[in-house]
Amino acid sequence: MNKQVPEAPPKRTIDLVNAGLQRRRAAERRFRFLGVGAVVLGLLFVAILFVDIVGKGYTAFQQTYIRLPIRFDPALIDPTGSRAPDTLSQADYRKLIRTALTARFPEVSGRRDKRALYQLLSPGAPQQLRERVLADPGLIGTESEVWLLADDDIDMLAKGHIDRAVPESERRVKDRTLGWVDTLVADGRLEKQFNTLFFTAGTSREPELAGIAGALMGSLYTLALTLLFSFPIAVGAALYLEEFAPKNRWTDLIEVNINNLAAVPSIVFGLLGLAVFINFFGVPRSTPLVGALVLTLMTLPTIIIAGRAALKSVPPSIREAALGVGASPLQTRFHHVLPLAMPGMLTGTIIGMAQALGETAPLLMIGMIAFIVDIPGGVTDPATVLPVQIYLWADSPERGFVERTSAAIMVLLAFLITMNLVAVLLRQKFERRW
């Protein structure tokens, strides 16, 4: 006799609802976990990037100096006694340094050993003495202790970037040089000081003489001109397209092209600047002026899009109220709508300027990759910018340029963070919620 299996009682509606809620809550928990994990992973990668850059670049803010007793011999510096600037500039200051080194290490006698001894100091050390004498001619005929710039290899050794434990054949600093350095350290004649040259000097082929002053001034001139060119044009274009232009196929085509230009690779703007501004109009190459014109073309779409979004955020009631009290359409836009939209426009402008500050590709096409030692004094002087300077230093084989590359990246990141922080503060200060 077959037994009948009792049928399961039908599920109640509340049970089905509870089961669905549990599944939904479990899915929400998984999504929240994935979101938090993505944020943490992104922050971890950013932290690794910052730690790596800072770890390699913080030592560039210090530079090694060697203190030597320098006798400013009148027979070498000013044999005529005229104290004329031309005479003092042409003096043999290198011989003064070599005399001081030979007196400090009298046991060094061989020609090769003396050449190695002279390489303790930077090739820029004679220039230091020249500037000191030109600033104070009263030093002639006296003897004083002078801190002179050490060579980049000695600087790397003092900072621990050269391993003493490896065999002599595998490191740049030989054993005899190590002995001289140890002697100077024991006598208190070698120490690390704040690297003012990094912020006051232009670029150089010698790492210890290289600075970012030229690139900073080039970036400053370029960004100032870019802001001067792009902001009025972008605000005018956004105001016309959003408030005055009729809605037809032409304006639709213009809007589509503006949106497309915002996504065009930046190197295309460099090619356009090379063909139009340099080859056609004859603007000088490698100058902040041509760089600003190229970056203006690149940043205009970004600022226009941000400006139109800011204008759209102004409620129609503002326009209607202004028109209702007798304001003309032009007065309504310029006296009421534009001031209320300006915070959003400024935010978009600052973000566009930050984007322009970090660009390299378009500036390479217009010649701003040139090796320029002098600090530019105007917008038509040859110059480079900070991202291009970083690119040039990263391609240099010397170990001293590695830390300067990372230090320049730190300075660039500080500018970018500051500009974005200013954009956020401006929006919070002036933004109105409707």
Disulfide bonds with the S-S distance in Angstrom:
none
